[in-house]
Amino acid sequence: MTDEIEEEAEELINQNTRKELNKLAQKEGIKDPEDLPRKKAVAMEIVRARKAKEYVRRPTGLYFER
């Protein structure tokens, strides 16, 4: 799993600048990405946040459209 996270983080690093990574991190809910020391740290946190969202349980039940 960590290899997969590192690979995705490397892709983010290659495709984005630090400013772009900071914006992505804020959209993913990471507070103060500017405080992280390197681009790789920001990218790793983005990937971890995305992975965590995959495993979050969603509420079940009846929902009515209005």
All heavy atoms as TSV, in Angstrom:
chain	resi	resn	atom	element	x	y	z
A	1	MET	N	N	0.825	-1.194	0.000
A	1	MET	CA	C	0.000	0.000	0.000
A	1	MET	C	C	0.869	1.258	0.000
A	1	MET	O	O	0.549	2.219	-0.667
A	1	MET	CB	C	-0.934	-0.021	1.203
A	1	MET	CG	C	-1.828	1.178	1.306
A	1	MET	SD	S	-3.466	0.694	0.884
A	1	MET	CE	C	-4.376	2.049	1.497
A	2	THR	N	N	1.958	1.244	0.742
A	2	THR	CA	C	2.809	2.433	0.780
A	2	THR	C	C	3.480	2.688	-0.562
A	2	THR	O	O	3.701	3.840	-0.914
A	2	THR	CB	C	3.876	2.324	1.883
A	2	THR	OG1	O	4.636	1.151	1.669
A	2	THR	CG2	C	3.254	2.302	3.258
A	3	ASP	N	N	3.803	1.630	-1.302
A	3	ASP	CA	C	4.379	1.822	-2.630
A	3	ASP	C	C	3.387	2.508	-3.544
A	3	ASP	O	O	3.754	3.390	-4.326
A	3	ASP	CB	C	4.801	0.486	-3.236
A	3	ASP	CG	C	5.980	-0.144	-2.505
A	3	ASP	OD1	O	6.743	0.605	-1.869
A	3	ASP	OD2	O	6.110	-1.378	-2.565
A	4	GLU	N	N	2.133	2.104	-3.442
A	4	GLU	CA	C	1.077	2.704	-4.246
A	4	GLU	C	C	0.900	4.181	-3.894
A	4	GLU	O	O	0.765	5.029	-4.783
A	4	GLU	CB	C	-0.233	1.946	-4.004
A	4	GLU	CG	C	-1.389	2.430	-4.831
A	4	GLU	CD	C	-2.646	1.621	-4.544
A	4	GLU	OE1	O	-2.546	0.404	-4.315
A	4	GLU	OE2	O	-3.726	2.232	-4.557
A	5	ILE	N	N	0.945	4.485	-2.612
A	5	ILE	CA	C	0.815	5.876	-2.167
A	5	ILE	C	C	1.990	6.706	-2.674
A	5	ILE	O	O	1.810	7.819	-3.171
A	5	ILE	CB	C	0.708	5.943	-0.625
A	5	ILE	CG1	C	-0.629	5.355	-0.175
A	5	ILE	CG2	C	0.852	7.371	-0.121
A	5	ILE	CD1	C	-0.773	5.201	1.323
A	6	GLU	N	N	3.180	6.160	-2.572
A	6	GLU	CA	C	4.368	6.882	-3.034
A	6	GLU	C	C	4.345	7.108	-4.541
A	6	GLU	O	O	4.745	8.174	-5.022
A	6	GLU	CB	C	5.634	6.147	-2.623
A	6	GLU	CG	C	5.923	6.264	-1.146
A	6	GLU	CD	C	7.256	5.658	-0.760
A	6	GLU	OE1	O	8.123	5.507	-1.639
A	6	GLU	OE2	O	7.409	5.350	0.430
A	7	GLU	N	N	3.866	6.128	-5.297
A	7	GLU	CA	C	3.784	6.278	-6.752
A	7	GLU	C	C	2.806	7.384	-7.119
A	7	GLU	O	O	3.094	8.213	-7.986
A	7	GLU	CB	C	3.354	4.964	-7.399
A	7	GLU	CG	C	4.415	3.897	-7.387
A	7	GLU	CD	C	3.917	2.561	-7.917
A	7	GLU	OE1	O	2.814	2.516	-8.509
A	7	GLU	OE2	O	4.625	1.565	-7.740
A	8	GLU	N	N	1.643	7.394	-6.473
A	8	GLU	CA	C	0.653	8.437	-6.745
A	8	GLU	C	C	1.175	9.805	-6.324
A	8	GLU	O	O	0.921	10.806	-7.002
A	8	GLU	CB	C	-0.660	8.124	-6.031
A	8	GLU	CG	C	-1.392	6.950	-6.634
A	8	GLU	CD	C	-2.718	6.673	-5.955
A	8	GLU	OE1	O	-3.400	7.638	-5.562
A	8	GLU	OE2	O	-3.064	5.496	-5.806
A	9	ALA	N	N	1.906	9.848	-5.221
A	9	ALA	CA	C	2.486	11.110	-4.759
A	9	ALA	C	C	3.519	11.622	-5.765
A	9	ALA	O	O	3.557	12.827	-6.058
A	9	ALA	CB	C	3.117	10.928	-3.386
A	10	GLU	N	N	4.329	10.732	-6.302
A	10	GLU	CA	C	5.329	11.125	-7.305
A	10	GLU	C	C	4.656	11.694	-8.552
A	10	GLU	O	O	5.132	12.667	-9.132
A	10	GLU	CB	C	6.224	9.946	-7.684
A	10	GLU	CG	C	7.230	9.566	-6.630
A	10	GLU	CD	C	8.275	10.638	-6.369
A	10	GLU	OE1	O	8.669	11.356	-7.324
A	10	GLU	OE2	O	8.669	10.772	-5.206
A	11	GLU	N	N	3.539	11.087	-8.955
A	11	GLU	CA	C	2.799	11.600	-10.111
A	11	GLU	C	C	2.300	13.012	-9.841
A	11	GLU	O	O	2.384	13.891	-10.704
A	11	GLU	CB	C	1.620	10.688	-10.435
A	11	GLU	CG	C	2.010	9.376	-11.055
A	11	GLU	CD	C	0.808	8.480	-11.334
A	11	GLU	OE1	O	-0.311	9.008	-11.506
A	11	GLU	OE2	O	1.001	7.260	-11.371
A	12	LEU	N	N	1.765	13.237	-8.633
A	12	LEU	CA	C	1.292	14.570	-8.272
A	12	LEU	C	C	2.437	15.582	-8.281
A	12	LEU	O	O	2.274	16.716	-8.751
A	12	LEU	CB	C	0.639	14.552	-6.889
A	12	LEU	CG	C	-0.773	13.985	-6.800
A	12	LEU	CD1	C	-1.203	13.881	-5.349
A	12	LEU	CD2	C	-1.748	14.847	-7.575
A	13	ILE	N	N	3.597	15.172	-7.776
A	13	ILE	CA	C	4.754	16.060	-7.733
A	13	ILE	C	C	5.185	16.447	-9.143
A	13	ILE	O	O	5.491	17.606	-9.419
A	13	ILE	CB	C	5.923	15.395	-6.973
A	13	ILE	CG1	C	5.581	15.284	-5.490
A	13	ILE	CG2	C	7.219	16.175	-7.163
A	13	ILE	CD1	C	6.532	14.397	-4.711
A	14	ASN	N	N	5.190	15.481	-10.036
A	14	ASN	CA	C	5.630	15.740	-11.411
A	14	ASN	C	C	4.641	16.588	-12.191
A	14	ASN	O	O	5.034	17.306	-13.103
A	14	ASN	CB	C	5.883	14.428	-12.145
A	14	ASN	CG	C	7.068	13.680	-11.583
A	14	ASN	OD1	O	7.978	14.278	-11.024
A	14	ASN	ND2	N	7.052	12.368	-11.717
A	15	GLN	N	N	3.367	16.516	-11.842
A	15	GLN	CA	C	2.336	17.209	-12.601
A	15	GLN	C	C	1.978	18.581	-12.042
A	15	GLN	O	O	1.308	19.353	-12.732
A	15	GLN	CB	C	1.066	16.354	-12.656
A	15	GLN	CG	C	1.254	15.054	-13.396
A	15	GLN	CD	C	0.044	14.147	-13.265
A	15	GLN	OE1	O	-0.899	14.458	-12.562
A	15	GLN	NE2	N	0.094	13.010	-13.937
A	16	ASN	N	N	2.387	18.896	-10.811
A	16	ASN	CA	C	1.946	20.126	-10.167
A	16	ASN	C	C	3.091	20.882	-9.520
A	16	ASN	O	O	4.079	20.293	-9.096
A	16	ASN	CB	C	0.903	19.805	-9.078
A	16	ASN	CG	C	-0.321	19.146	-9.636
A	16	ASN	OD1	O	-1.077	19.751	-10.373
A	16	ASN	ND2	N	-0.513	17.877	-9.314
A	17	THR	N	N	2.900	22.204	-9.421
A	17	THR	CA	C	3.840	23.026	-8.663
A	17	THR	C	C	3.453	22.982	-7.192
A	17	THR	O	O	2.407	22.439	-6.832
A	17	THR	CB	C	3.784	24.487	-9.143
A	17	THR	OG1	O	2.487	25.019	-8.863
A	17	THR	CG2	C	4.088	24.601	-10.627
A	18	ARG	N	N	4.272	23.580	-6.352
A	18	ARG	CA	C	3.978	23.591	-4.913
A	18	ARG	C	C	2.679	24.356	-4.634
A	18	ARG	O	O	1.864	23.936	-3.820
A	18	ARG	CB	C	5.155	24.229	-4.157
A	18	ARG	CG	C	4.942	24.429	-2.662
A	18	ARG	CD	C	4.787	23.083	-1.963
A	18	ARG	NE	N	4.356	23.237	-0.593
A	18	ARG	CZ	C	5.077	22.923	0.476
A	18	ARG	NH1	N	6.271	22.420	0.333
A	18	ARG	NH2	N	4.591	23.094	1.674
A	19	LYS	N	N	2.478	25.472	-5.334
A	19	LYS	CA	C	1.247	26.251	-5.127
A	19	LYS	C	C	0.018	25.434	-5.506
A	19	LYS	O	O	-0.995	25.455	-4.812
A	19	LYS	CB	C	1.281	27.544	-5.929
A	19	LYS	CG	C	2.232	28.572	-5.377
A	19	LYS	CD	C	2.176	29.853	-6.171
A	19	LYS	CE	C	3.182	30.859	-5.639
A	19	LYS	NZ	N	3.116	32.110	-6.388
A	20	GLU	N	N	0.105	24.713	-6.611
A	20	GLU	CA	C	-1.011	23.866	-7.044
A	20	GLU	C	C	-1.265	22.743	-6.043
A	20	GLU	O	O	-2.415	22.417	-5.747
A	20	GLU	CB	C	-0.743	23.297	-8.436
A	20	GLU	CG	C	-0.726	24.343	-9.531
A	20	GLU	CD	C	-0.234	23.803	-10.854
A	20	GLU	OE1	O	0.488	22.784	-10.881
A	20	GLU	OE2	O	-0.556	24.428	-11.880
A	21	LEU	N	N	-0.181	22.159	-5.520
A	21	LEU	CA	C	-0.328	21.106	-4.514
A	21	LEU	C	C	-0.986	21.654	-3.246
A	21	LEU	O	O	-1.827	20.988	-2.640
A	21	LEU	CB	C	1.026	20.485	-4.176
A	21	LEU	CG	C	1.625	19.558	-5.225
A	21	LEU	CD1	C	3.030	19.144	-4.821
A	21	LEU	CD2	C	0.762	18.334	-5.424
A	22	ASN	N	N	-0.609	22.867	-2.856
A	22	ASN	CA	C	-1.229	23.476	-1.679
A	22	ASN	C	C	-2.727	23.675	-1.881
A	22	ASN	O	O	-3.524	23.422	-0.977
A	22	ASN	CB	C	-0.559	24.805	-1.340
A	22	ASN	CG	C	0.816	24.636	-0.750
A	22	ASN	OD1	O	1.193	23.544	-0.321
A	22	ASN	ND2	N	1.589	25.701	-0.739
A	23	LYS	N	N	-3.122	24.113	-3.071
A	23	LYS	CA	C	-4.549	24.295	-3.366
A	23	LYS	C	C	-5.284	22.961	-3.341
A	23	LYS	O	O	-6.382	22.859	-2.807
A	23	LYS	CB	C	-4.731	24.974	-4.726
A	23	LYS	CG	C	-4.359	26.433	-4.723
A	23	LYS	CD	C	-4.556	27.044	-6.097
A	23	LYS	CE	C	-4.067	28.476	-6.122
A	23	LYS	NZ	N	-4.202	29.083	-7.454
A	24	LEU	N	N	-4.678	21.931	-3.944
A	24	LEU	CA	C	-5.280	20.595	-3.923
A	24	LEU	C	C	-5.430	20.087	-2.491
A	24	LEU	O	O	-6.444	19.492	-2.133
A	24	LEU	CB	C	-4.427	19.601	-4.718
A	24	LEU	CG	C	-4.521	19.635	-6.230
A	24	LEU	CD1	C	-3.475	18.720	-6.844
A	24	LEU	CD2	C	-5.901	19.229	-6.682
A	25	ALA	N	N	-4.408	20.329	-1.684
A	25	ALA	CA	C	-4.435	19.874	-0.295
A	25	ALA	C	C	-5.567	20.545	0.471
A	25	ALA	O	O	-6.278	19.901	1.247
A	25	ALA	CB	C	-3.093	20.160	0.377
A	26	GLN	N	N	-5.750	21.831	0.255
A	26	GLN	CA	C	-6.841	22.535	0.932
A	26	GLN	C	C	-8.192	21.998	0.492
A	26	GLN	O	O	-9.102	21.860	1.305
A	26	GLN	CB	C	-6.740	24.028	0.679
A	26	GLN	CG	C	-5.600	24.665	1.437
A	26	GLN	CD	C	-5.442	26.141	1.154
A	26	GLN	OE1	O	-5.933	26.638	0.146
A	26	GLN	NE2	N	-4.745	26.828	2.043
A	27	LYS	N	N	-8.334	21.667	-0.793
A	27	LYS	CA	C	-9.593	21.087	-1.281
A	27	LYS	C	C	-9.858	19.723	-0.661
A	27	LYS	O	O	-10.999	19.340	-0.466
A	27	LYS	CB	C	-9.569	20.961	-2.807
A	27	LYS	CG	C	-9.708	22.272	-3.524
A	27	LYS	CD	C	-9.700	22.072	-5.022
A	27	LYS	CE	C	-9.734	23.392	-5.743
A	27	LYS	NZ	N	-9.669	23.216	-7.197
A	28	GLU	N	N	-8.798	18.989	-0.362
A	28	GLU	CA	C	-8.939	17.665	0.254
A	28	GLU	C	C	-9.140	17.741	1.763
A	28	GLU	O	O	-9.317	16.728	2.419
A	28	GLU	CB	C	-7.722	16.794	-0.065
A	28	GLU	CG	C	-7.574	16.429	-1.513
A	28	GLU	CD	C	-8.684	15.532	-2.023
A	28	GLU	OE1	O	-9.281	14.774	-1.239
A	28	GLU	OE2	O	-8.962	15.598	-3.232
A	29	GLY	N	N	-9.070	18.954	2.320
A	29	GLY	CA	C	-9.338	19.118	3.741
A	29	GLY	C	C	-8.101	19.131	4.630
A	29	GLY	O	O	-8.209	19.016	5.845
A	30	ILE	N	N	-6.939	19.295	4.040
A	30	ILE	CA	C	-5.704	19.346	4.821
A	30	ILE	C	C	-5.485	20.785	5.273
A	30	ILE	O	O	-5.444	21.709	4.454
A	30	ILE	CB	C	-4.506	18.851	3.987
A	30	ILE	CG1	C	-4.750	17.405	3.574
A	30	ILE	CG2	C	-3.202	18.999	4.750
A	30	ILE	CD1	C	-3.827	16.897	2.513
A	31	LYS	N	N	-5.349	20.957	6.578
A	31	LYS	CA	C	-5.161	22.297	7.126
A	31	LYS	C	C	-3.701	22.690	7.052
A	31	LYS	O	O	-2.818	21.897	7.364
A	31	LYS	CB	C	-5.632	22.340	8.578
A	31	LYS	CG	C	-7.112	22.110	8.717
A	31	LYS	CD	C	-7.533	22.192	10.157
A	31	LYS	CE	C	-9.027	21.896	10.273
A	31	LYS	NZ	N	-9.463	21.902	11.657
A	32	ASP	N	N	-3.446	23.914	6.654
A	32	ASP	CA	C	-2.107	24.502	6.595
A	32	ASP	C	C	-1.094	23.662	5.828
A	32	ASP	O	O	-0.061	23.271	6.368
A	32	ASP	CB	C	-1.586	24.773	8.006
A	32	ASP	CG	C	-2.479	25.713	8.782
A	32	ASP	OD1	O	-3.038	26.632	8.153
A	32	ASP	OD2	O	-2.616	25.528	9.999
A	33	PRO	N	N	-1.338	23.382	4.546
A	33	PRO	CA	C	-0.349	22.616	3.782
A	33	PRO	C	C	0.966	23.383	3.588
A	33	PRO	O	O	1.999	22.782	3.336
A	33	PRO	CB	C	-1.045	22.361	2.448
A	33	PRO	CG	C	-2.066	23.428	2.331
A	33	PRO	CD	C	-2.493	23.733	3.736
A	34	GLU	N	N	0.916	24.714	3.762
A	34	GLU	CA	C	2.127	25.519	3.621
A	34	GLU	C	C	3.148	25.174	4.702
A	34	GLU	O	O	4.341	25.406	4.541
A	34	GLU	CB	C	1.809	27.021	3.706
A	34	GLU	CG	C	0.846	27.513	2.655
A	34	GLU	CD	C	-0.619	27.333	3.057
A	34	GLU	OE1	O	-0.915	27.139	4.241
A	34	GLU	OE2	O	-1.459	27.383	2.150
A	35	ASP	N	N	2.678	24.652	5.831
A	35	ASP	CA	C	3.575	24.315	6.936
A	35	ASP	C	C	4.357	23.027	6.699
A	35	ASP	O	O	5.330	22.769	7.413
A	35	ASP	CB	C	2.786	24.184	8.241
A	35	ASP	CG	C	2.199	25.515	8.687
A	35	ASP	OD1	O	2.667	26.567	8.195
A	35	ASP	OD2	O	1.276	25.510	9.516
A	36	LEU	N	N	3.933	22.228	5.733
A	36	LEU	CA	C	4.658	20.987	5.436
A	36	LEU	C	C	5.964	21.335	4.724
A	36	LEU	O	O	6.010	22.243	3.899
A	36	LEU	CB	C	3.790	20.053	4.592
A	36	LEU	CG	C	2.535	19.546	5.295
A	36	LEU	CD1	C	1.633	18.822	4.318
A	36	LEU	CD2	C	2.898	18.632	6.443
A	37	PRO	N	N	7.039	20.606	5.023
A	37	PRO	CA	C	8.376	21.024	4.568
A	37	PRO	C	C	8.665	20.866	3.073
A	37	PRO	O	O	9.401	21.657	2.518
A	37	PRO	CB	C	9.320	20.133	5.379
A	37	PRO	CG	C	8.509	18.935	5.707
A	37	PRO	CD	C	7.105	19.420	5.865
A	38	ARG	N	N	8.098	19.849	2.420
A	38	ARG	CA	C	8.456	19.567	1.032
A	38	ARG	C	C	7.206	19.260	0.207
A	38	ARG	O	O	6.154	18.945	0.736
A	38	ARG	CB	C	9.394	18.363	0.966
A	38	ARG	CG	C	10.695	18.539	1.690
A	38	ARG	CD	C	11.552	17.282	1.584
A	38	ARG	NE	N	10.810	16.071	1.853
A	38	ARG	CZ	C	10.758	15.444	3.026
A	38	ARG	NH1	N	11.411	15.915	4.041
A	38	ARG	NH2	N	10.064	14.341	3.176
A	39	LYS	N	N	7.400	19.317	-1.127
A	39	LYS	CA	C	6.319	18.967	-2.036
A	39	LYS	C	C	5.870	17.526	-1.814
A	39	LYS	O	O	4.687	17.225	-1.868
A	39	LYS	CB	C	6.773	19.112	-3.495
A	39	LYS	CG	C	6.794	20.518	-4.020
A	39	LYS	CD	C	7.387	20.611	-5.417
A	39	LYS	CE	C	6.564	19.947	-6.465
A	39	LYS	NZ	N	7.050	20.193	-7.840
A	40	LYS	N	N	6.832	16.643	-1.545
A	40	LYS	CA	C	6.502	15.228	-1.363
A	40	LYS	C	C	5.607	15.036	-0.148
A	40	LYS	O	O	4.676	14.235	-0.181
A	40	LYS	CB	C	7.761	14.379	-1.234
A	40	LYS	CG	C	7.451	12.906	-1.192
A	40	LYS	CD	C	8.655	12.047	-1.380
A	40	LYS	CE	C	8.209	10.594	-1.453
A	40	LYS	NZ	N	9.295	9.720	-1.827
A	41	ALA	N	N	5.853	15.774	0.911
A	41	ALA	CA	C	5.019	15.659	2.110
A	41	ALA	C	C	3.589	16.099	1.818
A	41	ALA	O	O	2.631	15.461	2.259
A	41	ALA	CB	C	5.614	16.496	3.243
A	42	VAL	N	N	3.450	17.169	1.054
A	42	VAL	CA	C	2.111	17.649	0.687
A	42	VAL	C	C	1.414	16.613	-0.188
A	42	VAL	O	O	0.244	16.275	0.030
A	42	VAL	CB	C	2.193	19.012	-0.044
A	42	VAL	CG1	C	0.820	19.469	-0.492
A	42	VAL	CG2	C	2.830	20.060	0.844
A	43	ALA	N	N	2.130	16.093	-1.181
A	43	ALA	CA	C	1.551	15.101	-2.094
A	43	ALA	C	C	1.140	13.837	-1.342
A	43	ALA	O	O	0.084	13.266	-1.618
A	43	ALA	CB	C	2.543	14.768	-3.199
A	44	MET	N	N	1.960	13.393	-0.400
A	44	MET	CA	C	1.630	12.195	0.386
A	44	MET	C	C	0.353	12.425	1.195
A	44	MET	O	O	-0.495	11.532	1.278
A	44	MET	CB	C	2.792	11.840	1.315
A	44	MET	CG	C	4.047	11.409	0.609
A	44	MET	SD	S	3.996	9.750	-0.013
A	44	MET	CE	C	4.304	8.844	1.465
A	45	GLU	N	N	0.206	13.598	1.780
A	45	GLU	CA	C	-0.996	13.897	2.558
A	45	GLU	C	C	-2.232	13.943	1.668
A	45	GLU	O	O	-3.302	13.488	2.061
A	45	GLU	CB	C	-0.834	15.219	3.315
A	45	GLU	CG	C	0.168	15.149	4.440
A	45	GLU	CD	C	-0.214	14.117	5.497
A	45	GLU	OE1	O	-1.390	14.022	5.872
A	45	GLU	OE2	O	0.689	13.387	5.946
A	46	ILE	N	N	-2.085	14.464	0.460
A	46	ILE	CA	C	-3.209	14.494	-0.487
A	46	ILE	C	C	-3.647	13.073	-0.819
A	46	ILE	O	O	-4.837	12.752	-0.787
A	46	ILE	CB	C	-2.823	15.262	-1.772
A	46	ILE	CG1	C	-2.639	16.746	-1.466
A	46	ILE	CG2	C	-3.876	15.060	-2.863
A	46	ILE	CD1	C	-2.009	17.533	-2.609
A	47	VAL	N	N	-2.692	12.219	-1.141
A	47	VAL	CA	C	-3.007	10.834	-1.498
A	47	VAL	C	C	-3.653	10.110	-0.311
A	47	VAL	O	O	-4.633	9.393	-0.473
A	47	VAL	CB	C	-1.746	10.089	-1.992
A	47	VAL	CG1	C	-2.028	8.618	-2.216
A	47	VAL	CG2	C	-1.226	10.722	-3.270
A	48	ARG	N	N	-3.112	10.312	0.887
A	48	ARG	CA	C	-3.691	9.673	2.077
A	48	ARG	C	C	-5.123	10.144	2.321
A	48	ARG	O	O	-5.990	9.353	2.678
A	48	ARG	CB	C	-2.828	9.969	3.300
A	48	ARG	CG	C	-1.550	9.191	3.325
A	48	ARG	CD	C	-0.784	9.409	4.621
A	48	ARG	NE	N	0.505	8.765	4.558
A	48	ARG	CZ	C	1.663	9.385	4.717
A	48	ARG	NH1	N	1.710	10.676	4.977
A	48	ARG	NH2	N	2.790	8.706	4.628
A	49	ALA	N	N	-5.368	11.435	2.125
A	49	ALA	CA	C	-6.721	11.965	2.317
A	49	ALA	C	C	-7.687	11.351	1.306
A	49	ALA	O	O	-8.812	10.997	1.648
A	49	ALA	CB	C	-6.713	13.485	2.191
A	50	ARG	N	N	-7.229	11.212	0.074
A	50	ARG	CA	C	-8.082	10.597	-0.955
A	50	ARG	C	C	-8.367	9.128	-0.643
A	50	ARG	O	O	-9.483	8.648	-0.834
A	50	ARG	CB	C	-7.425	10.723	-2.327
A	50	ARG	CG	C	-7.431	12.141	-2.852
A	50	ARG	CD	C	-6.746	12.245	-4.176
A	50	ARG	NE	N	-6.805	13.602	-4.690
A	50	ARG	CZ	C	-6.158	14.018	-5.766
A	50	ARG	NH1	N	-5.394	13.183	-6.442
A	50	ARG	NH2	N	-6.269	15.272	-6.156
A	51	LYS	N	N	-7.349	8.415	-0.165
A	51	LYS	CA	C	-7.540	7.008	0.192
A	51	LYS	C	C	-8.501	6.875	1.367
A	51	LYS	O	O	-9.327	5.965	1.401
A	51	LYS	CB	C	-6.197	6.346	0.544
A	51	LYS	CG	C	-5.229	6.248	-0.583
A	51	LYS	CD	C	-5.599	5.157	-1.527
A	51	LYS	CE	C	-4.556	5.060	-2.635
A	51	LYS	NZ	N	-5.001	4.269	-3.739
A	52	ALA	N	N	-8.390	7.770	2.332
A	52	ALA	CA	C	-9.268	7.719	3.500
A	52	ALA	C	C	-10.719	7.930	3.093
A	52	ALA	O	O	-11.620	7.290	3.635
A	52	ALA	CB	C	-8.851	8.764	4.527
A	53	LYS	N	N	-10.948	8.816	2.119
A	53	LYS	CA	C	-12.319	9.066	1.659
A	53	LYS	C	C	-12.926	7.830	0.999
A	53	LYS	O	O	-14.132	7.647	1.026
A	53	LYS	CB	C	-12.348	10.250	0.692
A	53	LYS	CG	C	-12.188	11.567	1.388
A	53	LYS	CD	C	-12.272	12.706	0.416
A	53	LYS	CE	C	-12.052	14.024	1.142
A	53	LYS	NZ	N	-12.087	15.153	0.227
A	54	GLU	N	N	-12.088	6.984	0.405
A	54	GLU	CA	C	-12.582	5.760	-0.222
A	54	GLU	C	C	-13.162	4.800	0.805
A	54	GLU	O	O	-14.077	4.041	0.503
A	54	GLU	CB	C	-11.453	5.043	-0.967
A	54	GLU	CG	C	-10.984	5.743	-2.213
A	54	GLU	CD	C	-9.821	5.021	-2.878
A	54	GLU	OE1	O	-9.554	3.851	-2.531
A	54	GLU	OE2	O	-9.172	5.627	-3.740
A	55	TYR	N	N	-12.635	4.835	2.023
A	55	TYR	CA	C	-13.037	3.874	3.034
A	55	TYR	C	C	-14.022	4.420	4.058
A	55	TYR	O	O	-14.395	3.716	4.983
A	55	TYR	CB	C	-11.790	3.341	3.761
A	55	TYR	CG	C	-10.877	2.593	2.817
A	55	TYR	CD1	C	-9.682	3.149	2.391
A	55	TYR	CD2	C	-11.233	1.352	2.327
A	55	TYR	CE1	C	-8.861	2.476	1.509
A	55	TYR	CE2	C	-10.415	0.671	1.447
A	55	TYR	CZ	C	-9.235	1.230	1.042
A	55	TYR	OH	O	-8.423	0.558	0.171
A	56	VAL	N	N	-14.450	5.654	3.879
A	56	VAL	CA	C	-15.412	6.251	4.798
A	56	VAL	C	C	-16.779	5.620	4.545
A	56	VAL	O	O	-17.213	5.482	3.401
A	56	VAL	CB	C	-15.484	7.781	4.603
A	56	VAL	CG1	C	-16.625	8.382	5.394
A	56	VAL	CG2	C	-14.183	8.418	4.993
A	57	ARG	N	N	-17.428	5.248	5.609
A	57	ARG	CA	C	-18.765	4.670	5.460
A	57	ARG	C	C	-19.772	5.770	5.172
A	57	ARG	O	O	-19.758	6.820	5.781
A	57	ARG	CB	C	-19.175	3.946	6.732
A	57	ARG	CG	C	-18.334	2.735	7.006
A	57	ARG	CD	C	-18.840	2.043	8.224
A	57	ARG	NE	N	-19.089	0.665	7.847
A	57	ARG	CZ	C	-19.823	-0.170	8.530
A	57	ARG	NH1	N	-20.391	0.212	9.636
A	57	ARG	NH2	N	-19.981	-1.416	8.123
A	58	ARG	N	N	-20.640	5.479	4.263
A	58	ARG	CA	C	-21.698	6.425	3.931
A	58	ARG	C	C	-22.979	5.969	4.629
A	58	ARG	O	O	-23.214	4.777	4.777
A	58	ARG	CB	C	-21.885	6.465	2.425
A	58	ARG	CG	C	-20.694	7.119	1.754
A	58	ARG	CD	C	-20.851	7.127	0.252
A	58	ARG	NE	N	-19.744	7.809	-0.385
A	58	ARG	CZ	C	-18.560	7.283	-0.616
A	58	ARG	NH1	N	-18.296	6.065	-0.258
A	58	ARG	NH2	N	-17.623	7.979	-1.212
A	59	PRO	N	N	-23.786	6.925	5.034
A	59	PRO	CA	C	-25.026	6.547	5.708
A	59	PRO	C	C	-25.954	5.801	4.749
A	59	PRO	O	O	-25.984	6.079	3.549
A	59	PRO	CB	C	-25.637	7.878	6.135
A	59	PRO	CG	C	-24.989	8.899	5.288
A	59	PRO	CD	C	-23.639	8.360	4.921
A	60	THR	N	N	-26.665	4.850	5.312
A	60	THR	CA	C	-27.626	4.102	4.490
A	60	THR	C	C	-29.022	4.392	5.008
A	60	THR	O	O	-29.228	4.822	6.132
A	60	THR	CB	C	-27.368	2.588	4.573
A	60	THR	OG1	O	-27.412	2.195	5.937
A	60	THR	CG2	C	-25.997	2.258	3.997
A	61	GLY	N	N	-29.983	4.162	4.194
A	61	GLY	CA	C	-31.364	4.397	4.590
A	61	GLY	C	C	-32.171	4.894	3.418
A	61	GLY	O	O	-31.726	4.923	2.287
A	62	LEU	N	N	-33.366	5.289	3.711
A	62	LEU	CA	C	-34.242	5.789	2.676
A	62	LEU	C	C	-34.075	7.286	2.518
A	62	LEU	O	O	-34.094	8.038	3.497
A	62	LEU	CB	C	-35.707	5.490	3.032
A	62	LEU	CG	C	-36.079	4.011	3.114
A	62	LEU	CD1	C	-37.513	3.866	3.595
A	62	LEU	CD2	C	-35.941	3.362	1.751
A	63	TYR	N	N	-33.899	7.706	1.291
A	63	TYR	CA	C	-33.771	9.123	0.995
A	63	TYR	C	C	-34.782	9.452	-0.084
A	63	TYR	O	O	-34.945	8.736	-1.057
A	63	TYR	CB	C	-32.361	9.458	0.503
A	63	TYR	CG	C	-31.331	9.244	1.570
A	63	TYR	CD1	C	-30.622	8.046	1.657
A	63	TYR	CD2	C	-31.085	10.218	2.519
A	63	TYR	CE1	C	-29.683	7.844	2.645
A	63	TYR	CE2	C	-30.150	10.024	3.521
A	63	TYR	CZ	C	-29.454	8.838	3.584
A	63	TYR	OH	O	-28.530	8.642	4.570
A	64	PHE	N	N	-35.468	10.535	0.104
A	64	PHE	CA	C	-36.494	10.943	-0.846
A	64	PHE	C	C	-36.029	12.200	-1.559
A	64	PHE	O	O	-35.565	13.140	-0.937
A	64	PHE	CB	C	-37.814	11.224	-0.116
A	64	PHE	CG	C	-38.380	10.007	0.549
A	64	PHE	CD1	C	-38.184	9.788	1.901
A	64	PHE	CD2	C	-39.088	9.069	-0.177
A	64	PHE	CE1	C	-38.678	8.672	2.530
A	64	PHE	CE2	C	-39.603	7.939	0.438
A	64	PHE	CZ	C	-39.391	7.737	1.791
A	65	GLU	N	N	-36.189	12.195	-2.865
A	65	GLU	CA	C	-35.856	13.370	-3.667
A	65	GLU	C	C	-37.010	14.344	-3.566
A	65	GLU	O	O	-38.168	13.962	-3.558
A	65	GLU	CB	C	-35.662	12.962	-5.141
A	65	GLU	CG	C	-34.538	12.002	-5.360
A	65	GLU	CD	C	-33.256	12.710	-5.711
A	65	GLU	OE1	O	-33.339	13.849	-6.165
A	65	GLU	OE2	O	-32.192	12.104	-5.529
A	66	ARG	N	N	-36.687	15.611	-3.499
A	66	ARG	CA	C	-37.753	16.626	-3.453
A	66	ARG	C	C	-37.813	17.366	-4.742
A	66	ARG	O	O	-36.949	17.560	-5.448
A	66	ARG	CB	C	-37.496	17.597	-2.303
A	66	ARG	CG	C	-37.698	16.934	-0.996
A	66	ARG	CD	C	-37.529	17.940	0.105
A	66	ARG	NE	N	-37.535	17.205	1.364
A	66	ARG	CZ	C	-38.172	17.601	2.423
A	66	ARG	NH1	N	-38.857	18.717	2.406
A	66	ARG	NH2	N	-38.150	16.922	3.525
